[in-house]
């Protein structure tokens, strides 16, 4: 069973989450997850000798203040995925298997 959630045009499925890999282009991420809800640019790695321009794409999670994030390395060639923080979709209980004799009302069944 594939768990997913959608906010506007953004759709996260387990299948799409499993496709995330280092050095993906921004276009590939956008194709999988749609347009980000928020985009921030900054200088990353300031405390190192190799500071770099980064761009963070944030996607809102349903019923939460948390965000899924993709952080891209930005240069004159484009945006390349460097890091990501993605929460899995909440797991919903599965329906009982077909063929089981389960009461359809909420009265107590005494055996």
N, C-alpha and C positions, 0 to 999 in steps of 0.2 A: 504494500500500500504506500503510495507517495503522499507525503504530507506537504502542504503548501499554504501560503497565505498571499493575499494580494492587497495592495494599497494603490488605488488609481491604476496606472499603467504598470506598476512594479509588481512582478510576480516572482516569488522565491519558491522553488521546488527543490526537493532533495536531489533530483536529477541535475538541475542547474548548479546547485551548490557544489556537487561533486566535480563539475567541470572547471572550477576555479583553479588556476595554476599561476605560478610566478611568471612574470614577463608577458602576461596577456596585454593586448592593446586596450586602450580605453573603449574603442569601438566594440571589441568582443565582450567586454563587461556590460556595456550598454545594451548590446543585443540580447544578453542573457537576462538582465534585471531591469531594463528600462532606464528612464531618466532619473537621476538622483533627486531626492527631495531638497538636499542642501549640498553646496560645493564650497570648499574653503581652500585657499592657496596660502602657502607659508614657506619658510626656509626650514628644512629639516636637517638634523645632524649638526646643529651649530656648535655643539661641544666637541666635535671631531674635526680633523683636518680636511674632511671631505663634505662640507655642507652642500646641500642640494635643494633645488626648488621642488616642492611636493604639492600635490593637490589631493584633497580628501573628499570623496563622495560619500554622502550619508543617506541612508534609506531608513525611514521610520518603520518601526515594528508595530504590529497591531496591539492595541490595548496596553501600551507600554511607553515609557519615556526613553527607552533604550533605542539605539540606532545600530544598523549594520553599516560597516565602514570599509571602503576600499581606498588605499593610499597609493598614489601613482608617483613615480619618478618622472619629472617633466624636463625635457630638453628640446633642442631645435628639431629633433626627429619625431617628437610626439610625446605621448603619455604611456608609460609602461608600468604595469601593476607590480608593486614592490611588497605590499603587505595587505592583509585583510583581517577583519574581525566580523565574523558572521555567526549569528545565533541560529540554531536549528529551529524549525517550526515546532510548536508544541505538539506532542503526541496525543491524539484523541483515542479513547478506547474503541476497539473494533467491535462491530456488531457480532452477536453470537452466530455460530455456524448454522447454515440451513439444515433443517431436519430435526433440530432439537425441539422438544415440546416445552416451550416456555410460555407461561401465562402472559397475556397481553394487557391485563389490568394490574392494579397495584394492591389487590387484596392479598392477604397472607395465604399461602398454600400450606395446608397441614397434611402431612403424609402419615 
